Amino acid sequence: MNANFDFCFDRIIKSEGGYVWDKDDAGGETNLGVTKQAWSEFLKRPIQDGEMKKLTVSDVKPFYKQIYWDSIKCDDLPSGLDYVVFDFGINAGTKKSAKFLQRVVGAVEDGSVGPATLQLVKTIEVPLLIKTFTELKENFYNSIVQNNPVQEKFFKGWMNRVASVQTTAESMVA
């Protein structure tokens, strides 16, 4: 069992930043990387005006654990790979992150990390898994910009984050 959630969360939250509401960002109103819609779904109630601006790191930590870390089985992934899968799940959704992991290991791409995917993970060296997963992320962000040039303003930030996550993930490999 992996015990990297706190370490990975601390890095994620630094990348996510504070409150933003950019008209070109499909996520809409966001604080600490949590969109208003996602926060509402997590709390199972509507979000009041001004509530998003008041979120704290301790408020959102259980959200990240449950919605992202646990749903893509990061505790069952090797150190380093857990971080790249977690990070991408936050940016692109847990199903897409799971499918990328499944593509990397040659599993059926159903978007749900299960025993077959986890077994295949064990058959490939972790540095190669991290490298291949990172390449898929880079291609994904390139395709976003190619399909919607308005998104170009986010591209440099995405690619910087991809590189930073890869470097940290590689340093986590035992």
MARBA-3410 file (N, C-alpha, C, O; in Angstrom, 1 decimal):
174
0.8,-1.2,0.0,0.0,0.0,0.0,0.9,1.2,0.0,1.9,1.3,0.7 ~ 0.5,2.2,-0.7,1.2,3.4,-1.0,0.8,4.5,0.1,-0.4,4.6,0.4 ~ 1.7,5.3,0.6,1.3,6.3,1.5,1.8,7.7,1.0,2.2,8.5,1.8 ~ 1.6,7.9,-0.2,2.1,9.2,-0.8,1.1,10.3,-1.0,1.4,11.3,-1.5 ~ -0.2,10.1,-0.5,-1.2,11.1,-0.8,-0.8,12.5,-0.3,-0.9,13.4,-1.0
-0.4,12.6,1.0,0.0,13.9,1.5,1.1,14.6,0.7,1.0,15.8,0.4 ~ 2.1,13.8,0.4,3.2,14.4,-0.4,2.7,14.9,-1.8,3.0,16.0,-2.2 ~ 1.9,14.0,-2.4,1.4,14.4,-3.8,0.4,15.6,-3.7,0.5,16.5,-4.5 ~ -0.4,15.5,-2.7,-1.4,16.6,-2.5,-0.7,17.9,-2.3,-1.1,19.0,-2.9 ~ 0.3,18.0,-1.5,1.0,19.2,-1.2,1.6,19.8,-2.5,1.6,21.0,-2.7
2.0,19.0,-3.4,2.6,19.5,-4.7,1.4,19.9,-5.6,1.5,20.9,-6.3 ~ 0.4,19.2,-5.6,-0.8,19.5,-6.5,-1.4,20.8,-6.1,-1.6,21.7,-6.9 ~ -1.5,21.1,-4.8,-2.2,22.3,-4.3,-1.4,23.5,-4.7,-1.9,24.6,-4.9 ~ 0.0,23.4,-4.7,0.8,24.5,-5.1,0.6,24.8,-6.6,0.7,25.9,-7.0 ~ 0.4,23.7,-7.4,0.2,23.9,-8.8,-1.1,24.5,-9.1,-1.3,25.3,-10.1
-2.1,24.2,-8.3,-3.5,24.6,-8.6,-3.7,26.1,-8.3,-4.6,26.7,-8.9 ~ -3.0,26.6,-7.4,-3.2,28.1,-7.1,-4.4,28.4,-6.4,-5.1,27.6,-5.8 ~ -4.8,29.7,-6.4,-5.9,30.2,-5.7,-7.2,30.4,-6.5,-7.4,29.6,-7.5 ~ -7.9,31.4,-6.2,-9.2,31.7,-6.8,-9.0,32.3,-8.2,-8.3,33.2,-8.4 ~ -9.7,31.7,-9.2,-9.8,32.2,-10.6,-11.2,32.0,-11.2,-11.9,31.1,-10.8
-11.5,32.9,-12.0,-12.7,32.8,-12.8,-12.4,33.4,-14.2,-12.7,34.6,-14.5 ~ -11.9,32.6,-15.1,-11.4,33.0,-16.4,-12.5,32.5,-17.4,-12.9,31.4,-17.4 ~ -13.0,33.5,-18.2,-14.1,33.2,-19.1,-13.7,32.1,-20.2,-14.5,31.4,-20.7 ~ -12.4,31.9,-20.4,-11.9,31.0,-21.4,-11.6,29.6,-20.8,-11.3,28.6,-21.5 ~ -11.7,29.5,-19.5,-11.5,28.2,-18.8,-12.8,27.5,-18.6,-13.7,28.0,-18.0
-12.9,26.3,-19.2,-14.1,25.5,-19.2,-14.6,25.2,-17.8,-15.7,24.9,-17.6 ~ -13.6,25.2,-16.8,-14.0,24.8,-15.5,-14.8,25.9,-14.8,-15.4,25.6,-13.8 ~ -14.8,27.1,-15.3,-15.5,28.2,-14.7,-14.9,28.6,-13.3,-13.7,28.6,-13.2 ~ -15.7,29.1,-12.4,-15.2,29.6,-11.1,-14.5,28.4,-10.4,-15.1,27.3,-10.2 ~ -13.3,28.7,-10.0,-12.4,27.7,-9.4,-11.6,28.3,-8.3,-11.2,29.4,-8.3
-11.4,27.5,-7.2,-10.5,27.9,-6.2,-9.7,26.6,-5.7,-10.3,25.6,-5.5 ~ -8.4,26.8,-5.6,-7.5,25.7,-5.2,-7.7,24.5,-6.1,-7.5,23.3,-5.7 ~ -8.0,24.8,-7.4,-8.2,23.7,-8.4,-9.5,23.0,-8.3,-9.8,22.1,-9.1 ~ -10.4,23.5,-7.5,-11.8,22.8,-7.4,-12.8,23.7,-8.1,-12.9,24.9,-7.7 ~ -13.5,23.2,-9.0,-14.5,24.0,-9.7,-15.8,24.1,-8.9,-16.0,23.2,-8.0
-16.5,25.1,-9.1,-17.8,25.3,-8.4,-18.7,24.1,-8.6,-19.4,23.7,-7.6 ~ -18.8,23.6,-9.8,-19.7,22.5,-10.1,-19.2,21.2,-9.3,-20.0,20.6,-8.7 ~ -17.9,21.0,-9.3,-17.4,19.8,-8.6,-17.6,19.9,-7.1,-17.9,18.9,-6.5 ~ -17.4,21.1,-6.6,-17.6,21.3,-5.2,-19.0,21.1,-4.8,-19.3,20.5,-3.7 ~ -19.9,21.6,-5.6,-21.4,21.4,-5.4,-21.7,19.9,-5.4,-22.5,19.5,-4.5
-21.2,19.2,-6.3,-21.5,17.8,-6.4,-20.9,17.0,-5.2,-21.5,16.1,-4.7 ~ -19.7,17.4,-4.8,-19.1,16.8,-3.6,-19.9,17.0,-2.3,-20.1,16.1,-1.5 ~ -20.4,18.3,-2.2,-21.1,18.6,-1.0,-22.6,18.2,-1.1,-23.3,18.2,-0.1 ~ -23.0,17.9,-2.3,-24.4,17.5,-2.6,-25.4,18.6,-2.2,-26.4,18.4,-1.6 ~ -25.0,19.9,-2.6,-25.8,21.0,-2.4,-25.3,22.2,-3.3,-24.2,22.2,-3.7
-26.2,23.2,-3.5,-25.8,24.3,-4.3,-24.7,25.1,-3.5,-24.7,25.2,-2.3 ~ -23.8,25.8,-4.3,-22.8,26.6,-3.7,-23.3,28.1,-3.7,-23.8,28.6,-4.7 ~ -23.2,28.7,-2.5,-23.7,30.1,-2.4,-22.6,31.1,-3.0,-21.5,30.7,-3.1 ~ -23.1,32.2,-3.4,-22.2,33.3,-3.9,-21.2,33.6,-2.8,-21.5,33.8,-1.7 ~ -19.9,33.7,-3.3,-18.8,34.0,-2.4,-18.2,32.8,-1.7,-17.1,32.9,-1.1
-18.9,31.7,-1.7,-18.4,30.5,-1.0,-17.1,30.0,-1.6,-16.2,29.5,-0.8 ~ -17.0,30.0,-2.9,-15.8,29.4,-3.6,-14.5,30.2,-3.1,-13.5,29.6,-3.0 ~ -14.7,31.5,-3.0,-13.5,32.4,-2.6,-13.0,32.0,-1.2,-11.8,32.3,-0.9 ~ -13.8,31.4,-0.4,-13.4,31.2,1.0,-12.8,29.8,1.3,-12.4,29.5,2.4 ~ -12.8,29.0,0.2,-12.2,27.6,0.4,-10.8,27.7,0.9,-10.0,28.5,0.5
-10.4,26.7,1.8,-9.1,26.6,2.3,-8.5,25.3,1.9,-9.2,24.4,1.4 ~ -7.2,25.1,2.0,-6.5,23.9,1.7,-7.1,22.7,2.5,-7.4,21.6,2.0 ~ -7.4,22.9,3.8,-7.9,21.9,4.6,-9.4,21.5,4.2,-9.8,20.4,4.4 ~ -10.1,22.5,3.6,-11.4,22.2,3.1,-11.4,21.2,2.0,-12.2,20.3,1.9 ~ -10.5,21.5,1.0,-10.5,20.7,-0.2,-9.7,19.4,-0.2,-9.8,18.6,-1.1
-8.9,19.2,0.8,-8.0,18.0,0.9,-8.9,16.7,0.8,-8.5,15.8,0.1 ~ -10.0,16.6,1.6,-10.8,15.4,1.5,-11.4,15.2,0.1,-11.6,14.1,-0.4 ~ -11.7,16.3,-0.5,-12.3,16.3,-1.9,-11.2,15.6,-2.8,-11.6,14.7,-3.6 ~ -10.0,16.1,-2.8,-9.0,15.5,-3.6,-8.7,14.1,-3.4,-8.5,13.3,-4.3 ~ -8.7,13.7,-2.1,-8.5,12.3,-1.7,-9.6,11.4,-2.3,-9.3,10.4,-2.9
-10.8,11.8,-2.0,-12.0,10.9,-2.5,-12.2,10.9,-4.0,-12.3,9.9,-4.6 ~ -12.3,12.1,-4.5,-12.7,12.3,-5.9,-11.6,11.8,-6.9,-11.9,11.3,-7.9 ~ -10.3,12.1,-6.6,-9.2,11.8,-7.5,-8.4,10.6,-7.0,-8.3,9.6,-7.7 ~ -7.7,10.8,-5.9,-6.7,9.8,-5.4,-7.4,8.4,-5.3,-6.9,7.4,-5.9 ~ -8.4,8.3,-4.5,-9.1,7.0,-4.3,-9.7,6.5,-5.5,-9.7,5.3,-5.8
-10.4,7.3,-6.3,-11.1,6.8,-7.5,-10.2,6.2,-8.6,-10.7,5.4,-9.3 ~ -9.0,6.6,-8.6,-8.1,6.0,-9.6,-7.0,5.1,-9.0,-6.0,4.8,-9.5 ~ -7.3,4.7,-7.7,-6.5,3.7,-7.0,-5.1,4.1,-6.9,-4.2,3.2,-7.0 ~ -4.8,5.3,-6.6,-3.4,5.8,-6.5,-2.6,5.1,-5.3,-1.4,4.9,-5.4 ~ -3.3,4.6,-4.3,-2.7,3.9,-3.2,-2.1,2.6,-3.7,-1.2,2.0,-3.1
-2.6,2.1,-4.8,-2.2,0.8,-5.4,-1.2,0.9,-6.5,-0.7,-0.1,-7.0 ~ -0.8,2.1,-6.8,0.2,2.4,-7.8,1.6,2.6,-7.2,1.7,3.0,-6.1 ~ 2.6,2.3,-8.0,4.0,2.5,-7.5,4.2,4.0,-7.3,3.6,4.9,-7.9 ~ 5.1,4.3,-6.4,5.5,5.6,-6.1,6.1,6.3,-7.3,6.9,5.8,-8.1 ~ 5.6,7.5,-7.6,5.9,8.3,-8.8,4.8,8.2,-9.8,4.3,9.2,-10.3
4.5,6.9,-10.2,3.4,6.8,-11.1,2.1,7.3,-10.5,1.2,7.8,-11.1 ~ 1.9,7.1,-9.1,0.7,7.6,-8.5,0.6,9.1,-8.7,-0.5,9.6,-8.9 ~ 1.7,9.8,-8.6,1.7,11.2,-8.7,1.2,11.7,-10.2,0.4,12.6,-10.3 ~ 1.8,11.1,-11.2,1.4,11.5,-12.6,0.0,11.1,-12.9,-0.7,11.9,-13.6 ~ -0.5,10.0,-12.4,-1.9,9.6,-12.6,-2.8,10.5,-11.9,-3.9,11.0,-12.4
-2.5,10.8,-10.6,-3.3,11.7,-9.8,-3.4,13.1,-10.4,-4.4,13.7,-10.5 ~ -2.2,13.7,-10.8,-2.2,15.0,-11.3,-3.0,15.1,-12.6,-3.8,16.1,-12.8 ~ -2.9,14.1,-13.5,-3.6,14.2,-14.7,-5.1,14.0,-14.5,-6.0,14.5,-15.2 ~ -5.5,13.2,-13.5,-6.9,13.0,-13.2,-7.5,14.3,-12.8,-8.7,14.5,-13.1 ~ -6.8,15.1,-12.1,-7.3,16.4,-11.7,-7.5,17.3,-12.9,-8.5,18.0,-13.0
-6.5,17.3,-13.8,-6.6,18.2,-15.0,-7.6,17.7,-16.0,-8.3,18.5,-16.7 ~ -7.6,16.4,-16.3,-8.4,15.9,-17.4,-9.6,15.0,-17.0,-10.3,14.6,-17.9 ~ -9.7,14.7,-15.7,-10.7,13.8,-15.3,-10.2,12.4,-15.0,-9.2,12.0,-15.6 ~ -10.8,11.8,-14.0,-10.3,10.5,-13.6,-10.4,9.4,-14.6,-9.6,8.5,-14.7 ~ -11.5,9.5,-15.4,-11.7,8.4,-16.4,-10.6,8.5,-17.5,-10.0,7.5,-18.0
-10.3,9.8,-17.9,-9.2,9.9,-18.9,-7.9,9.5,-18.4,-7.1,8.9,-19.1 ~ -7.6,9.9,-17.1,-6.3,9.5,-16.5,-6.2,7.9,-16.4,-5.2,7.4,-16.7 ~ -7.3,7.3,-16.0,-7.4,5.8,-16.0,-7.1,5.2,-17.3,-6.4,4.3,-17.5 ~ -7.8,5.8,-18.4,-7.6,5.3,-19.7,-6.2,5.4,-20.2,-5.7,4.5,-20.9 ~ -5.6,6.6,-19.9,-4.2,6.7,-20.3,-3.3,5.7,-19.6,-2.4,5.1,-20.2
-3.5,5.5,-18.3,-2.8,4.4,-17.6,-3.0,3.1,-18.3,-2.0,2.3,-18.5 ~ -4.2,2.8,-18.6,-4.5,1.5,-19.2,-3.9,1.4,-20.6,-3.4,0.3,-21.0 ~ -3.8,2.5,-21.3,-3.2,2.5,-22.6,-1.7,2.2,-22.5,-1.1,1.4,-23.2 ~ -1.1,2.8,-21.5,0.4,2.7,-21.2,0.7,1.2,-20.9,1.8,0.7,-21.3 ~ -0.1,0.5,-20.1,0.2,-0.9,-19.7,-0.4,-1.9,-20.7,-0.2,-3.1,-20.5
-1.3,-1.5,-21.6,-1.9,-2.4,-22.5,-3.1,-3.1,-22.0,-3.5,-4.2,-22.5 ~ -3.8,-2.4,-21.1,-5.1,-3.0,-20.6,-6.3,-2.5,-21.4,-6.1,-1.6,-22.2 ~ -7.4,-3.1,-21.2,-8.6,-2.6,-21.8,-8.9,-1.2,-21.3,-8.9,-0.9,-20.1 ~ -9.1,-0.2,-22.2,-9.3,1.2,-21.8,-10.8,1.4,-21.5,-11.6,2.0,-22.3 ~ -11.2,1.1,-20.2,-12.6,1.3,-19.8,-12.7,2.4,-18.8,-13.8,2.8,-18.4
-11.6,3.1,-18.5,-11.6,4.2,-17.6,-11.8,3.9,-16.1,-12.1,4.8,-15.3 ~ -11.6,2.7,-15.8,-11.8,2.3,-14.4,-10.6,1.4,-14.0,-10.4,0.3,-14.6 ~ -9.7,1.8,-13.1,-8.6,1.1,-12.7,-9.0,-0.1,-11.8,-9.5,0.1,-10.7 ~ -8.8,-1.3,-12.3,-9.2,-2.5,-11.5,-8.0,-3.4,-11.4,-6.9,-3.1,-11.8 ~ -8.3,-4.6,-11.0,-7.2,-5.6,-10.8,-6.4,-5.9,-12.0,-5.2,-6.1,-11.9
-7.0,-6.0,-13.2,-6.3,-6.3,-14.4,-5.3,-5.2,-14.8,-4.1,-5.5,-15.1 ~ -5.7,-4.0,-14.6,-4.8,-2.9,-14.9,-3.7,-2.9,-13.9,-2.5,-2.7,-14.2 ~ -4.0,-3.0,-12.6,-3.0,-3.0,-11.6,-2.0,-4.1,-11.7,-0.8,-4.0,-11.5 ~ -2.4,-5.3,-12.2,-1.5,-6.4,-12.4,-0.5,-6.1,-13.6,0.6,-6.4,-13.5 ~ -1.0,-5.5,-14.6,-0.2,-5.1,-15.8,0.8,-4.0,-15.4,1.9,-4.0,-15.9
0.4,-3.1,-14.5,1.3,-2.1,-14.0,2.6,-2.7,-13.4,3.7,-2.2,-13.6 ~ 2.4,-3.8,-12.7,3.5,-4.5,-12.1,4.5,-5.1,-13.1,5.7,-5.5,-12.7 ~ 4.2,-5.2,-14.3,5.0,-5.9,-15.3,5.9,-4.9,-16.1,6.8,-5.4,-16.9 ~ 5.8,-3.6,-15.8,6.6,-2.6,-16.5,7.4,-1.8,-15.5,6.8,-1.4,-14.5 ~ 8.6,-1.4,-15.9,9.4,-0.6,-15.0,8.8,0.8,-14.8,8.3,1.4,-15.8
8.8,1.3,-13.6,8.1,2.5,-13.2,8.6,3.7,-14.1,7.8,4.5,-14.5 ~ 9.9,3.9,-14.2,10.4,5.0,-15.0,9.8,5.0,-16.4,9.5,6.1,-17.0 ~ 9.7,3.8,-17.0,9.1,3.8,-18.4,7.6,4.1,-18.3,7.1,4.8,-19.2 ~ 6.9,3.7,-17.3,5.5,4.0,-17.2,5.3,5.5,-17.1,4.5,6.1,-17.7 ~ 6.2,6.2,-16.3,6.1,7.6,-16.1,6.4,8.3,-17.4,5.7,9.3,-17.8
7.4,7.9,-18.1,7.8,8.6,-19.3,6.7,8.4,-20.4,6.3,9.4,-21.0 ~ 6.1,7.2,-20.5,5.1,7.0,-21.5,3.8,7.7,-21.2,3.2,8.3,-22.1 ~ 3.4,7.7,-19.9,2.3,8.5,-19.5,2.4,10.0,-19.8,1.5,10.6,-20.2 ~ 3.6,10.5,-19.5,3.9,11.9,-19.7,3.8,12.3,-21.2,3.3,13.3,-21.5 ~ 4.3,11.4,-22.0,4.2,11.6,-23.5,2.7,11.7,-23.9,2.3,12.5,-24.7
1.9,10.9,-23.4,0.4,10.9,-23.7,-0.2,12.2,-23.2,-1.0,12.8,-23.9 ~ 0.2,12.7,-22.0,-0.3,14.0,-21.5,0.2,15.1,-22.5,-0.7,16.0,-22.8 ~ 1.4,15.1,-22.9,1.9,16.2,-23.8,1.1,16.2,-25.1,0.6,17.2,-25.6 ~ 0.8,15.0,-25.6,0.0,14.9,-26.9,-1.4,15.4,-26.6,-2.0,16.1,-27.5 ~ -2.0,15.1,-25.5,-3.3,15.5,-25.1,-3.4,17.0,-25.1,-4.3,17.6,-25.7
-2.5,17.7,-24.5,-2.5,19.2,-24.4,-2.3,19.8,-25.7,-2.9,20.8,-26.1 ~ -1.4,19.2,-26.5,-1.2,19.7,-27.9,-2.5,19.6,-28.7,-2.8,20.5,-29.5 ~ -3.2,18.5,-28.6,-4.4,18.4,-29.3,-5.5,19.4,-28.9,-6.3,19.8,-29.7 ~ -5.5,19.7,-27.6,-6.5,20.7,-27.1,-6.3,22.0,-27.9,-7.2,22.6,-28.4 ~ -5.0,22.4,-27.9,-4.7,23.7,-28.6,-4.9,23.7,-30.1,-5.4,24.6,-30.7
-4.6,22.5,-30.7,-4.9,22.4,-32.1,-6.4,22.5,-32.4,-6.8,23.0,-33.5 ~ -7.2,21.9,-31.6,-8.6,21.9,-31.8,-9.3,23.1,-31.4,-10.4,23.4,-31.8 ~ -8.7,23.9,-30.5,-9.3,25.1,-30.0,-8.2,26.1,-29.6,-7.7,26.2,-28.5 ~ -7.8,26.9,-30.6,-6.6,27.8,-30.4,-6.8,28.8,-29.3,-5.8,29.4,-28.8 ~ -8.0,29.1,-28.8,-8.2,30.0,-27.7,-7.5,29.5,-26.5,-7.1,30.2,-25.6
-7.4,28.1,-26.4,-6.8,27.5,-25.3,-5.2,27.7,-25.2,-4.6,27.3,-24.2 ~ -4.7,28.2,-26.3,-3.2,28.4,-26.3,-2.7,29.2,-25.1,-1.5,29.0,-24.7 ~ -3.5,30.1,-24.6,-3.0,30.9,-23.4,-2.7,30.0,-22.2,-2.0,30.4,-21.3 ~ -3.2,28.8,-22.2,-3.0,27.9,-21.1,-1.8,26.9,-21.3,-1.3,26.2,-20.4 ~ -1.4,26.8,-22.6,-0.5,25.8,-23.1,0.8,25.8,-22.3,1.3,24.7,-21.8
1.5,26.9,-22.2,2.8,27.0,-21.5,2.7,26.5,-20.1,3.5,25.8,-19.6 ~ 1.6,26.9,-19.4,1.4,26.5,-18.0,1.2,25.0,-17.9,1.7,24.3,-17.0 ~ 0.4,24.4,-18.9,0.2,23.0,-18.9,1.5,22.2,-19.1,1.8,21.3,-18.4 ~ 2.3,22.7,-20.0,3.5,22.0,-20.4,4.5,22.1,-19.2,5.3,21.2,-18.9 ~ 4.6,23.3,-18.6,5.5,23.5,-17.4,5.1,22.5,-16.3,5.9,21.9,-15.7
3.8,22.4,-16.1,3.3,21.4,-15.1,3.6,20.0,-15.4,4.0,19.2,-14.6 ~ 3.4,19.6,-16.7,3.8,18.3,-17.1,5.2,18.0,-16.8,5.5,16.9,-16.3 ~ 6.1,18.9,-17.2,7.6,18.7,-16.9,7.9,18.6,-15.5,8.7,17.8,-15.0 ~ 7.3,19.5,-14.7,7.5,19.5,-13.2,7.0,18.2,-12.6,7.7,17.6,-11.7 ~ 5.9,17.8,-13.0,5.3,16.5,-12.4,6.2,15.3,-12.8,6.5,14.5,-12.0
6.6,15.3,-14.0,7.5,14.2,-14.4,8.8,14.2,-13.6,9.2,13.1,-13.1 ~ 9.4,15.3,-13.4,10.7,15.4,-12.7,10.4,14.9,-11.2,11.2,14.1,-10.7 ~ 9.4,15.4,-10.6,9.1,15.0,-9.2,8.8,13.5,-9.2,9.3,12.8,-8.3 ~ 8.0,13.0,-10.1,7.6,11.6,-10.1,8.8,10.7,-10.3,9.0,9.7,-9.6 ~ 9.7,11.1,-11.2,11.0,10.3,-11.4,11.8,10.3,-10.1,12.5,9.3,-9.8
11.8,11.4,-9.3,12.6,11.5,-8.1,11.9,10.6,-7.0,12.6,10.3,-6.0 ~ 10.7,10.2,-7.2,10.0,9.4,-6.2,10.2,7.9,-6.3,9.9,7.1,-5.4 ~ 10.7,7.5,-7.5,10.9,6.1,-7.8,12.1,5.6,-6.9,13.2,6.1,-6.9 ~ 11.8,4.5,-6.2,12.8,3.9,-5.3,13.9,3.2,-6.0,14.8,2.7,-5.4
END
